């Protein structure tokens, strides 16, 4: 059992703390927000993540897990310091490392034992090496620090499961002995250990997220071809995904990718490559396709509903995916902005009741039920595939609407059933439902003899 201190009580920090406690370690989480600390101590989990609240309560009661706002308490007699603070996107697209540097400074100032800092935060290649150099600038040989890159690969909505059942554990350090010690923290888990240098580990994280974003953008681009040719992207994705070299995951067409990681990490990689004098053609293209997917869905809706002035649209779902109350990077937000700019009034409902604080949104009507959002609407968008929205009584919902127009931006509904109910229905990538389908003769005609 090791003593581990996790600096940062955000999404990654809370999951990391609870899961390390679940592996039998003594985990302490350092969070500067005293109100959040009090909330967690009283048993209230500030984020929505399946299984996390239960794990936190269980290990807090056992004594293996604690949280504090006092850095001296958190960093006393600890063996490993984990940093899990945010690295948000700066205005120029680069990763903002100010929170990371502040956390490292806290570790340096208050740690009375550990000289091993493990970075969970997503950072540009070379960051760990630079931090290690800065920490050791004036350090005595016996006080030298080692900074290890140990990136997280957690998907919101299944983060606890991802931590406890990882595809791989990546440990990046030039010190083989310390790499082995960090890898040993995960000993109970049956997962391959990838031991590399810190820059490689940092790049693995960026490359992984960017490649997954690329797969989604690629299938969304092909989905537009399917709309044009009158076929369905679901059939195409099945055929492509059965290729063992490609696989089916992340080949799901829809509104595009969002969340706390893909948008900022692809932006940071794009910026980093530009700053290094390199072109980022593939990542840049993935980002462009993703932005265009919002415009594409908005255009579909406008074609089906007509001019926007005086009409209301029901937006069913706000979060970037179901199972979380996180609005960061949600494609629904720019979709609302675009439709509002077209003159539509927007009524929204999301089962997680996310708090609209700093989102750049026009005035919207936040509703307490999907029925309230749909009442009098000239069109609706299923924007997040919450189970309660997918299983909604659409037969009854149709009679609430002024016009039965529905865009299934998550491809979660049965087109046949919706059409039978009298809806004018469309979904991304389905040429059989596309409102603008006009097949090109050269694609649908027969070959003529020379």
GUSELUM-802546 format. One record per residue (C-alpha): residue in three letters; x, y, z. Coordinates in pm, 1 decimal. Layout:
N
+-----+----------+----------+----------+
!   r !     east !    north !       up !
+-----+----------+----------+----------+
! ALA !        X !        Y !        Z !
...
+-----+----------+----------+----------+
END
This chain:
450
+-----+----------+----------+----------+
!   r !     east !    north !       up !
+-----+----------+----------+----------+
! UNK !      0.0 !      0.0 !      0.0 !
! UNK !    130.9 !    343.2 !    -96.9 !
! UNK !     41.0 !    688.7 !     26.0 !
! UNK !    -76.0 !    891.9 !   -274.6 !
! UNK !   -172.5 !   1257.9 !   -284.0 !
! UNK !   -379.3 !   1378.2 !   -578.7 !
! UNK !   -371.9 !   1753.2 !   -637.7 !
! UNK !   -696.6 !   1862.6 !   -800.0 !
! UNK !  -1050.8 !   1768.4 !   -709.4 !
! UNK !  -1195.9 !   1797.5 !  -1055.8 !
! UNK !  -1323.2 !   1517.6 !  -1274.1 !
! UNK !   -993.5 !   1332.4 !  -1321.1 !
! UNK !   -872.2 !   1403.4 !   -968.3 !
! UNK !  -1181.2 !   1264.5 !   -797.3 !
! UNK !  -1186.9 !    951.1 !  -1010.5 !
! UNK !   -810.9 !    896.7 !   -966.0 !
! UNK !   -831.4 !    941.3 !   -587.6 !
! UNK !  -1125.1 !    705.1 !   -545.5 !
! UNK !   -984.1 !    439.1 !   -775.6 !
! UNK !   -638.4 !    439.3 !   -614.9 !
! UNK !   -815.6 !    389.5 !   -282.0 !
! UNK !  -1004.6 !    108.0 !   -448.2 !
! UNK !   -671.3 !    -55.1 !   -535.5 !
! UNK !   -578.6 !    -57.5 !   -166.5 !
! UNK !   -369.0 !    258.5 !   -147.7 !
! UNK !   -416.8 !    541.3 !     98.6 !
! UNK !   -532.8 !    828.9 !   -119.7 !
! UNK !   -565.1 !   1192.5 !    -24.4 !
! UNK !   -714.6 !   1452.8 !   -253.9 !
! UNK !   -608.7 !   1817.1 !   -228.2 !
! UNK !   -876.4 !   2057.2 !   -349.7 !
! UNK !   -849.7 !   2434.0 !   -305.2 !
! UNK !  -1227.2 !   2491.7 !   -313.1 !
! UNK !  -1329.7 !   2458.5 !     52.2 !
! UNK !  -1699.5 !   2439.9 !    -38.9 !
! UNK !  -1633.8 !   2139.8 !   -262.3 !
! UNK !  -1432.6 !   1975.5 !     15.0 !
! UNK !  -1719.4 !   2024.0 !    260.8 !
! UNK !  -1965.0 !   1891.2 !      4.4 !
! UNK !  -1763.2 !   1574.0 !    -52.9 !
! UNK !  -1713.8 !   1519.2 !    318.5 !
! UNK !  -2090.7 !   1537.9 !    363.1 !
! UNK !  -2138.9 !   1272.5 !     96.3 !
! UNK !  -2243.6 !   1489.3 !   -199.5 !
! UNK !  -2058.4 !   1416.3 !   -526.2 !
! UNK !  -2023.6 !   1735.4 !   -735.8 !
! UNK !  -2004.9 !   1551.7 !  -1069.7 !
! UNK !  -2226.0 !   1291.3 !  -1231.0 !
! UNK !  -2030.9 !    970.6 !  -1293.9 !
! UNK !  -2171.3 !    617.1 !  -1251.6 !
! UNK !  -2028.2 !    435.2 !   -950.3 !
! UNK !  -1806.3 !    718.3 !   -830.7 !
! UNK !  -2021.5 !    839.9 !   -540.6 !
! UNK !  -2056.6 !    487.7 !   -405.6 !
! UNK !  -1682.9 !    419.4 !   -435.0 !
! UNK !  -1599.2 !    750.8 !   -270.2 !
! UNK !  -1832.9 !    682.9 !     23.6 !
! UNK !  -1707.1 !    326.9 !     70.5 !
! UNK !  -1338.0 !    414.1 !     84.1 !
! UNK !  -1388.1 !    733.3 !    284.3 !
! UNK !  -1560.7 !    522.8 !    548.3 !
! UNK !  -1276.0 !    268.1 !    544.0 !
! UNK !  -1017.4 !    543.6 !    598.3 !
! UNK !   -834.3 !    482.2 !    270.3 !
! UNK !   -966.1 !    801.7 !    110.8 !
! UNK !   -980.1 !   1160.1 !    233.0 !
! UNK !  -1004.1 !   1510.2 !     94.2 !
! UNK !   -867.4 !   1836.6 !    230.3 !
! UNK !   -805.5 !   2196.8 !    132.2 !
! UNK !   -488.6 !   2210.4 !    347.2 !
! UNK !   -176.8 !   2145.1 !    132.1 !
! UNK !     43.2 !   2074.4 !    436.9 !
! UNK !   -197.7 !   1804.6 !    552.7 !
! UNK !   -237.5 !   1656.6 !    206.3 !
! UNK !    133.7 !   1641.7 !    123.5 !
! UNK !    270.0 !   1523.9 !    457.5 !
! UNK !    445.9 !   1184.6 !    445.2 !
! UNK !    314.8 !   1101.6 !    100.7 !
! UNK !    503.3 !    872.4 !   -137.3 !
! UNK !    361.8 !    979.4 !   -474.6 !
! UNK !    218.9 !   1314.1 !   -579.1 !
! UNK !    -31.9 !   1304.4 !   -863.7 !
! UNK !   -133.8 !   1621.7 !  -1041.1 !
! UNK !   -477.3 !   1618.1 !  -1200.9 !
! UNK !   -561.4 !   1982.4 !  -1263.4 !
! UNK !   -714.2 !   2130.8 !  -1574.8 !
! UNK !   -513.6 !   2236.4 !  -1879.6 !
! UNK !   -785.4 !   2433.8 !  -2058.1 !
! UNK !   -762.9 !   2574.2 !  -2407.4 !
! UNK !   -607.6 !   2920.6 !  -2433.8 !
! UNK !   -742.1 !   3175.5 !  -2684.6 !
! UNK !   -468.5 !   3075.8 !  -2931.8 !
! UNK !   -552.8 !   2705.2 !  -2897.2 !
! UNK !   -253.3 !   2614.7 !  -2681.2 !
! UNK !   -285.7 !   2431.4 !  -2349.2 !
! UNK !   -301.7 !   2668.3 !  -2052.6 !
! UNK !    -48.5 !   2525.7 !  -1805.6 !
! UNK !    -93.1 !   2786.6 !  -1533.1 !
! UNK !   -289.8 !   2553.8 !  -1302.1 !
! UNK !    -31.7 !   2281.8 !  -1356.1 !
! UNK !    258.8 !   2508.7 !  -1264.2 !
! UNK !     74.9 !   2626.0 !   -954.5 !
! UNK !     14.8 !   2264.3 !   -848.8 !
! UNK !    381.4 !   2175.4 !   -901.3 !
! UNK !    483.6 !   2476.6 !   -693.9 !
! UNK !    248.5 !   2357.8 !   -415.7 !
! UNK !    403.6 !   2009.7 !   -428.1 !
! UNK !    754.8 !   2152.0 !   -412.1 !
! UNK !    671.9 !   2381.2 !   -120.8 !
! UNK !    475.5 !   2142.6 !    101.1 !
! UNK !    598.0 !   1789.4 !     34.1 !
! UNK !    816.1 !   1667.1 !    321.5 !
! UNK !    894.2 !   1323.7 !    177.8 !
! UNK !    802.0 !   1250.4 !   -181.7 !
! UNK !   1011.4 !   1371.2 !   -472.7 !
! UNK !    806.1 !   1189.5 !   -735.6 !
! UNK !    545.9 !   1393.5 !   -923.8 !
! UNK !    316.3 !   1208.4 !  -1163.4 !
! UNK !    126.4 !   1414.5 !  -1418.2 !
! UNK !   -225.8 !   1294.6 !  -1500.8 !
! UNK !   -312.2 !   1623.9 !  -1667.5 !
! UNK !   -289.2 !   1632.1 !  -2046.3 !
! UNK !     17.0 !   1838.2 !  -2139.0 !
! UNK !    220.3 !   1907.5 !  -2454.9 !
! UNK !    527.0 !   1690.3 !  -2524.6 !
! UNK !    828.4 !   1811.0 !  -2330.1 !
! UNK !    628.4 !   1952.6 !  -2038.0 !
! UNK !    735.3 !   1690.9 !  -1782.6 !
! UNK !   1101.7 !   1721.3 !  -1879.6 !
! UNK !   1079.0 !   2098.3 !  -1845.4 !
! UNK !    911.6 !   2075.9 !  -1504.4 !
! UNK !   1172.4 !   1829.8 !  -1383.0 !
! UNK !   1451.7 !   2061.9 !  -1494.1 !
! UNK !   1290.4 !   2358.4 !  -1317.2 !
! UNK !   1236.4 !   2163.4 !   -995.4 !
! UNK !   1597.2 !   2045.3 !   -984.4 !
! UNK !   1758.3 !   2376.4 !  -1075.2 !
! UNK !   1876.1 !   2444.8 !   -722.0 !
! UNK !   1805.6 !   2108.9 !   -558.5 !
! UNK !   2067.3 !   1909.1 !   -369.5 !
! UNK !   2139.9 !   1561.1 !   -511.9 !
! UNK !   1942.8 !   1393.0 !   -233.7 !
! UNK !   1643.1 !   1622.4 !   -300.0 !
! UNK !   1622.7 !   1578.5 !   -675.7 !
! UNK !   1273.8 !   1546.2 !   -822.5 !
! UNK !   1147.0 !   1310.0 !  -1090.7 !
! UNK !    845.5 !   1412.0 !  -1297.5 !
! UNK !    660.8 !   1122.2 !  -1458.1 !
! UNK !    396.7 !   1135.6 !  -1729.0 !
! UNK !    116.2 !    892.7 !  -1638.6 !
! UNK !   -174.2 !   1005.1 !  -1859.1 !
! UNK !   -536.3 !    913.0 !  -1798.9 !
! UNK !   -763.2 !    748.8 !  -2055.2 !
! UNK !  -1100.4 !    799.2 !  -1890.4 !
! UNK !  -1423.8 !    831.8 !  -2081.1 !
! UNK !  -1698.4 !   1028.0 !  -1908.2 !
! UNK !  -1987.1 !    805.5 !  -1817.1 !
! UNK !  -1756.9 !    506.3 !  -1766.3 !
! UNK !  -1451.4 !    659.6 !  -1598.8 !
! UNK !  -1444.6 !    426.2 !  -1297.4 !
! UNK !  -1472.1 !    125.9 !  -1525.1 !
! UNK !  -1197.4 !    263.6 !  -1751.9 !
! UNK !   -960.9 !    317.5 !  -1457.3 !
! UNK !  -1019.7 !    -26.6 !  -1308.6 !
! UNK !  -1016.7 !   -208.3 !  -1645.5 !
! UNK !   -764.4 !    -16.6 !  -1859.2 !
! UNK !   -652.0 !   -107.4 !  -2210.7 !
! UNK !   -297.9 !     -7.8 !  -2108.3 !
! UNK !   -108.8 !    190.1 !  -1846.5 !
! UNK !    139.1 !    438.0 !  -1989.1 !
! UNK !    431.3 !    547.4 !  -1770.6 !
! UNK !    676.9 !    801.3 !  -1906.8 !
! UNK !   1010.9 !    868.5 !  -1738.2 !
! UNK !   1381.2 !    850.9 !  -1812.6 !
! UNK !   1433.1 !    678.5 !  -1475.3 !
! UNK !   1356.3 !    308.2 !  -1520.4 !
! UNK !   1345.2 !    241.9 !  -1146.8 !
! UNK !   1087.7 !    509.8 !  -1078.3 !
! UNK !    885.4 !    401.3 !  -1383.0 !
! UNK !    869.2 !     56.7 !  -1228.7 !
! UNK !    756.2 !    202.8 !   -894.8 !
! UNK !    475.6 !    400.2 !  -1061.2 !
! UNK !    369.6 !     98.1 !  -1265.6 !
! UNK !    357.0 !    -99.3 !   -940.5 !
! UNK !     76.2 !    123.9 !   -812.7 !
! UNK !   -147.8 !    -47.1 !  -1067.5 !
! UNK !    -29.3 !   -399.4 !   -980.1 !
! UNK !   -377.2 !   -542.1 !   -907.0 !
! UNK !   -491.2 !   -450.6 !  -1259.5 !
! UNK !   -443.0 !   -690.1 !  -1549.2 !
! UNK !   -319.9 !   -444.5 !  -1811.3 !
! UNK !     -6.9 !   -406.5 !  -2025.0 !
! UNK !    245.4 !   -150.9 !  -1900.5 !
! UNK !    388.2 !     81.2 !  -2164.9 !
! UNK !    715.0 !    222.9 !  -2027.1 !
! UNK !    848.7 !    506.4 !  -2241.2 !
! UNK !   1012.6 !    843.9 !  -2195.6 !
! UNK !    796.0 !   1129.9 !  -2074.5 !
! UNK !    764.6 !   1303.1 !  -2413.9 !
! UNK !    643.4 !    977.8 !  -2571.3 !
! UNK !    384.8 !    930.6 !  -2296.1 !
! UNK !    260.7 !   1286.7 !  -2340.7 !
! UNK !    234.2 !   1229.8 !  -2715.9 !
! UNK !     48.6 !    899.9 !  -2668.4 !
! UNK !   -227.7 !   1089.5 !  -2489.8 !
! UNK !   -262.8 !   1357.3 !  -2758.0 !
! UNK !   -236.1 !   1106.3 !  -3041.9 !
! UNK !   -497.6 !    875.7 !  -2887.2 !
! UNK !   -758.0 !   1147.3 !  -2840.3 !
! UNK !   -690.1 !   1299.4 !  -3180.1 !
! UNK !   -720.2 !    964.0 !  -3355.7 !
! UNK !  -1054.9 !    891.3 !  -3189.6 !
! UNK !  -1178.8 !   1237.3 !  -3287.7 !
! UNK !  -1056.0 !   1168.4 !  -3640.4 !
! UNK !  -1257.0 !    843.4 !  -3662.3 !
! UNK !  -1575.9 !   1028.0 !  -3568.1 !
! UNK !  -1506.9 !   1311.9 !  -3813.2 !
! UNK !  -1426.9 !   1063.0 !  -4088.1 !
! UNK !  -1753.4 !    873.2 !  -4049.7 !
! UNK !  -1945.8 !   1202.7 !  -4033.9 !
! UNK !  -1784.7 !   1311.0 !  -4358.5 !
! UNK !  -1876.9 !    981.9 !  -4523.7 !
! UNK !  -2228.2 !   1020.5 !  -4378.5 !
! UNK !  -2280.0 !   1327.6 !  -4595.6 !
! UNK !  -2193.0 !   1117.8 !  -4900.9 !
! UNK !  -2452.6 !    862.9 !  -4789.7 !
! UNK !  -2717.3 !   1134.3 !  -4771.5 !
! UNK !  -2628.8 !   1231.5 !  -5127.3 !
! UNK !  -2639.4 !    878.6 !  -5265.4 !
! UNK !  -2954.7 !    767.9 !  -5087.3 !
! UNK !  -2803.4 !    506.8 !  -4858.8 !
! UNK !  -2748.1 !    493.6 !  -4482.0 !
! UNK !  -2421.2 !    544.6 !  -4296.2 !
! UNK !  -2518.6 !    278.4 !  -4041.5 !
! UNK !  -2490.7 !     10.0 !  -4307.7 !
! UNK !  -2162.6 !    153.2 !  -4430.6 !
! UNK !  -2015.1 !    179.5 !  -4080.9 !
! UNK !  -2103.8 !   -183.0 !  -4010.9 !
! UNK !  -1918.5 !   -296.7 !  -4319.6 !
! UNK !  -1617.4 !    -78.9 !  -4244.5 !
! UNK !  -1606.2 !   -157.2 !  -3872.8 !
! UNK !  -1591.1 !   -532.7 !  -3926.1 !
! UNK !  -1243.4 !   -485.5 !  -4070.3 !
! UNK !  -1019.6 !   -593.1 !  -3782.5 !
! UNK !   -769.6 !   -324.2 !  -3876.8 !
! UNK !  -1031.4 !    -54.8 !  -3817.5 !
! UNK !  -1288.8 !   -177.6 !  -3565.0 !
! UNK !  -1644.8 !    -52.1 !  -3503.1 !
! UNK !  -1591.9 !    184.0 !  -3209.2 !
! UNK !  -1612.4 !    559.1 !  -3278.1 !
! UNK !  -1759.8 !    496.8 !  -3623.2 !
! UNK !  -2090.8 !    647.6 !  -3516.7 !
! UNK !  -2223.6 !    934.8 !  -3723.6 !
! UNK !  -2415.2 !   1211.7 !  -3553.2 !
! UNK !  -2375.1 !   1561.3 !  -3418.6 !
! UNK !  -1997.0 !   1527.8 !  -3379.6 !
! UNK !  -1755.2 !   1500.4 !  -3091.4 !
! UNK !  -1730.9 !   1722.1 !  -2785.6 !
! UNK !  -1653.5 !   1696.1 !  -2417.1 !
! UNK !  -1373.0 !   1818.8 !  -2197.1 !
! UNK !  -1090.8 !   1643.7 !  -2384.4 !
! UNK !  -1127.1 !   1609.8 !  -2761.4 !
! UNK !  -1184.6 !   1980.4 !  -2841.4 !
! UNK !   -902.8 !   2118.1 !  -2626.6 !
! UNK !   -658.4 !   1834.0 !  -2694.9 !
! UNK !   -693.5 !   1849.5 !  -3072.6 !
! UNK !   -658.9 !   2228.9 !  -3053.9 !
! UNK !   -347.8 !   2198.5 !  -2836.6 !
! UNK !   -189.9 !   1941.2 !  -3068.4 !
! UNK !   -268.6 !   2157.3 !  -3370.0 !
! UNK !   -110.8 !   2460.3 !  -3199.7 !
! UNK !    192.2 !   2265.6 !  -3079.7 !
! UNK !    263.8 !   2131.6 !  -3427.4 !
! UNK !    231.3 !   2477.2 !  -3581.0 !
! UNK !    467.2 !   2621.4 !  -3319.8 !
! UNK !    716.2 !   2348.9 !  -3411.2 !
! UNK !    697.7 !   2448.0 !  -3777.1 !
! UNK !    495.9 !   2138.5 !  -3871.5 !
! UNK !    168.3 !   2110.5 !  -4059.3 !
! UNK !   -128.6 !   1957.4 !  -3882.7 !
! UNK !   -332.8 !   1864.3 !  -4186.5 !
! UNK !   -515.2 !   1558.1 !  -4051.6 !
! UNK !   -600.1 !   1696.2 !  -3706.1 !
! UNK !   -700.1 !   2030.6 !  -3856.1 !
! UNK !   -928.8 !   1853.0 !  -4103.3 !
! UNK !  -1092.4 !   1653.1 !  -3823.6 !
! UNK !  -1165.8 !   1976.1 !  -3637.3 !
! UNK !  -1305.3 !   2142.0 !  -3950.9 !
! UNK !  -1537.9 !   1849.7 !  -4023.8 !
! UNK !  -1660.3 !   1857.1 !  -3664.2 !
! UNK !  -1743.1 !   2225.6 !  -3683.5 !
! UNK !  -1917.0 !   2167.2 !  -4015.1 !
! UNK !  -2137.1 !   1892.8 !  -3871.3 !
! UNK !  -2322.8 !   2147.2 !  -3659.6 !
! UNK !  -2384.9 !   2361.7 !  -3966.4 !
! UNK !  -2495.5 !   2056.5 !  -4162.3 !
! UNK !  -2759.3 !   1958.2 !  -3903.9 !
! UNK !  -2878.3 !   2317.7 !  -3872.5 !
! UNK !  -2915.4 !   2337.6 !  -4251.4 !
! UNK !  -3119.4 !   2016.4 !  -4248.4 !
! UNK !  -3356.5 !   2160.4 !  -3990.4 !
! UNK !  -3397.4 !   2490.6 !  -4172.9 !
! UNK !  -3482.1 !   2305.2 !  -4495.3 !
! UNK !  -3751.0 !   2109.4 !  -4313.3 !
! UNK !  -3899.4 !   2388.9 !  -4101.2 !
! UNK !  -3847.8 !   2695.8 !  -4319.1 !
! UNK !  -3753.2 !   3046.4 !  -4212.6 !
! UNK !  -3696.8 !   3078.4 !  -3842.6 !
! UNK !  -3856.8 !   3403.0 !  -3733.9 !
! UNK !  -4147.0 !   3343.0 !  -3497.1 !
! UNK !  -4084.9 !   2967.4 !  -3476.3 !
! UNK !  -3973.4 !   2765.3 !  -3176.4 !
! UNK !  -3735.9 !   2468.6 !  -3174.1 !
! UNK !  -3726.7 !   2211.1 !  -2895.6 !
! UNK !  -3371.8 !   2104.3 !  -2809.6 !
! UNK !  -3385.3 !   1768.0 !  -2632.9 !
! UNK !  -3052.2 !   1738.5 !  -2452.1 !
! UNK !  -2769.4 !   1981.7 !  -2386.4 !
! UNK !  -2474.9 !   1782.3 !  -2252.6 !
! UNK !  -2208.3 !   1653.5 !  -2490.0 !
! UNK !  -2330.0 !   1298.5 !  -2426.1 !
! UNK !  -2567.6 !   1115.9 !  -2196.2 !
! UNK !  -2456.5 !    999.8 !  -1852.7 !
! UNK !  -2289.8 !   1328.0 !  -1758.2 !
! UNK !  -2395.9 !   1681.4 !  -1668.8 !
! UNK !  -2090.8 !   1822.7 !  -1847.8 !
! UNK !  -2150.5 !   2093.1 !  -2109.0 !
! UNK !  -1784.1 !   2141.2 !  -2198.3 !
! UNK !  -1733.9 !   2113.9 !  -2572.0 !
! UNK !  -2096.1 !   2016.9 !  -2632.2 !
! UNK !  -2187.6 !   2044.4 !  -3000.3 !
! UNK !  -2539.8 !   2133.7 !  -2890.0 !
! UNK !  -2426.6 !   2480.9 !  -2780.1 !
! UNK !  -2302.9 !   2600.9 !  -3122.1 !
! UNK !  -2613.1 !   2441.0 !  -3277.4 !
! UNK !  -2831.2 !   2655.3 !  -3051.1 !
! UNK !  -2625.7 !   2963.5 !  -3141.6 !
! UNK !  -2664.9 !   2895.2 !  -3513.1 !
! UNK !  -3041.9 !   2835.4 !  -3494.1 !
! UNK !  -3088.3 !   3143.7 !  -3277.6 !
! UNK !  -2896.6 !   3348.1 !  -3535.2 !
! UNK !  -3141.7 !   3215.3 !  -3795.0 !
! UNK !  -3426.7 !   3364.0 !  -3593.4 !
! UNK !  -3555.5 !   3059.1 !  -3406.5 !
! UNK !  -3652.1 !   3068.6 !  -3039.9 !
! UNK !  -3502.6 !   2775.3 !  -2849.0 !
! UNK !  -3665.1 !   2572.7 !  -2570.9 !
! UNK !  -3432.4 !   2322.4 !  -2402.8 !
! UNK !  -3464.7 !   2024.7 !  -2173.0 !
! UNK !  -3187.7 !   1802.6 !  -2036.3 !
! UNK !  -3249.6 !   1532.3 !  -1771.8 !
! UNK !  -2923.6 !   1615.1 !  -1590.4 !
! UNK !  -3037.7 !   1975.1 !  -1533.4 !
! UNK !  -2694.9 !   2123.4 !  -1619.4 !
! UNK !  -2625.0 !   2468.4 !  -1483.4 !
! UNK !  -2585.0 !   2731.8 !  -1755.1 !
! UNK !  -2316.7 !   2961.2 !  -1619.5 !
! UNK !  -2050.3 !   3086.3 !  -1858.8 !
! UNK !  -2173.5 !   2925.2 !  -2179.7 !
! UNK !  -2194.9 !   3174.2 !  -2465.3 !
! UNK !  -2560.9 !   3116.1 !  -2541.5 !
! UNK !  -2842.2 !   3342.0 !  -2657.3 !
! UNK !  -3149.8 !   3358.8 !  -2433.7 !
! UNK !  -3313.7 !   3015.5 !  -2419.0 !
! UNK !  -3614.4 !   2882.9 !  -2231.3 !
! UNK !  -3507.4 !   2605.8 !  -1992.7 !
! UNK !  -3792.5 !   2360.2 !  -1947.2 !
! UNK !  -3871.3 !   2112.8 !  -1670.7 !
! UNK !  -3983.4 !   1832.5 !  -1901.3 !
! UNK !  -3949.2 !   1727.2 !  -2264.5 !
! UNK !  -4321.9 !   1783.0 !  -2307.5 !
! UNK !  -4284.4 !   2144.5 !  -2200.2 !
! UNK !  -4000.3 !   2191.8 !  -2448.1 !
! UNK !  -4201.9 !   2034.8 !  -2731.2 !
! UNK !  -4521.5 !   2228.5 !  -2669.5 !
! UNK !  -4590.7 !   2451.0 !  -2970.0 !
! UNK !  -4255.6 !   2374.1 !  -3135.5 !
! UNK !  -4218.0 !   2386.5 !  -3510.7 !
! UNK !  -3936.4 !   2135.0 !  -3492.8 !
! UNK !  -3728.7 !   1933.5 !  -3247.3 !
! UNK !  -3374.9 !   1801.5 !  -3227.1 !
! UNK !  -3282.1 !   1492.0 !  -3027.7 !
! UNK !  -2940.0 !   1632.6 !  -2938.8 !
! UNK !  -2829.9 !   1400.2 !  -2655.8 !
! UNK !  -2921.4 !   1031.8 !  -2639.9 !
! UNK !  -3046.8 !   1021.6 !  -2281.1 !
! UNK !  -3246.5 !    698.6 !  -2230.0 !
! UNK !  -3551.9 !    896.0 !  -2114.7 !
! UNK !  -3541.8 !   1100.8 !  -2434.3 !
! UNK !  -3487.9 !    800.0 !  -2659.6 !
! UNK !  -3780.4 !    617.0 !  -2494.7 !
! UNK !  -4008.3 !    922.6 !  -2494.0 !
! UNK !  -4369.6 !    867.0 !  -2599.3 !
! UNK !  -4328.0 !   1025.2 !  -2940.3 !
! UNK !  -4687.6 !    942.8 !  -3037.5 !
! UNK !  -4815.8 !   1175.5 !  -2766.2 !
! UNK !  -4530.6 !   1422.9 !  -2820.7 !
! UNK !  -4632.8 !   1471.4 !  -3184.3 !
! UNK !  -4963.7 !   1626.1 !  -3077.2 !
! UNK !  -4784.5 !   1881.3 !  -2861.0 !
! UNK !  -4591.6 !   2022.3 !  -3154.2 !
! UNK !  -4702.2 !   2283.3 !  -3402.4 !
! UNK !  -4520.8 !   2095.1 !  -3678.7 !
! UNK !  -4406.1 !   1729.4 !  -3640.5 !
! UNK !  -4048.7 !   1784.6 !  -3759.3 !
! UNK !  -3775.4 !   1586.2 !  -3584.0 !
! UNK !  -3400.1 !   1573.8 !  -3641.1 !
! UNK !  -3245.8 !   1271.6 !  -3468.0 !
! UNK !  -2894.0 !   1408.2 !  -3431.7 !
! UNK !  -2783.3 !   1098.0 !  -3236.4 !
! UNK !  -2935.9 !    837.4 !  -3469.1 !
! UNK !  -3098.4 !    679.9 !  -3163.1 !
! UNK !  -3456.1 !    641.2 !  -3287.4 !
! UNK !  -3633.5 !    407.3 !  -3529.9 !
! UNK !  -3698.0 !    598.7 !  -3855.9 !
! UNK !  -3981.2 !    367.3 !  -3959.2 !
! UNK !  -4170.7 !    412.1 !  -3634.6 !
! UNK !  -4129.8 !    790.0 !  -3638.1 !
! UNK !  -4252.4 !    816.4 !  -3996.3 !
! UNK !  -4548.5 !    590.3 !  -3916.6 !
! UNK !  -4640.3 !    832.9 !  -3637.9 !
! UNK !  -4654.2 !   1113.9 !  -3892.5 !
! UNK !  -4321.5 !   1282.0 !  -3825.6 !
! UNK !  -4112.9 !   1445.0 !  -4091.8 !
! UNK !  -3793.4 !   1282.5 !  -3973.2 !
! UNK !  -3426.3 !   1306.8 !  -4066.0 !
! UNK !  -3099.4 !   1189.1 !  -3916.4 !
! UNK !  -2735.5 !   1247.0 !  -4014.4 !
! UNK !  -2605.6 !   1006.2 !  -4275.1 !
! UNK !  -2939.0 !    861.6 !  -4382.8 !
! UNK !  -3004.3 !    938.2 !  -4748.7 !
! UNK !  -3343.8 !    774.5 !  -4720.0 !
! UNK !  -3460.8 !   1045.9 !  -4478.5 !
! UNK !  -3250.6 !   1339.7 !  -4600.8 !
! UNK !  -3477.6 !   1641.0 !  -4666.4 !
! UNK !  -3263.1 !   1760.4 !  -4957.0 !
! UNK !  -3211.3 !   1424.4 !  -5128.3 !
! UNK !  -3160.3 !   1477.5 !  -5499.2 !
! UNK !  -2957.9 !   1191.6 !  -5629.9 !
! UNK !  -2705.2 !   1271.9 !  -5896.3 !
! UNK !  -2774.2 !   1091.7 !  -6223.8 !
! UNK !  -2409.8 !    993.6 !  -6262.9 !
! UNK !  -2426.6 !    808.4 !  -5929.4 !
! UNK !  -2765.4 !    642.4 !  -5976.1 !
! UNK !  -2783.8 !    584.5 !  -6349.9 !
! UNK !  -2661.9 !    284.0 !  -6544.3 !
! UNK !  -2342.1 !    267.9 !  -6742.4 !
! UNK !  -2399.3 !    328.9 !  -7109.8 !
! UNK !  -2221.6 !    143.2 !  -7384.4 !
! UNK !  -1943.4 !    324.6 !  -7555.8 !
+-----+----------+----------+----------+
END
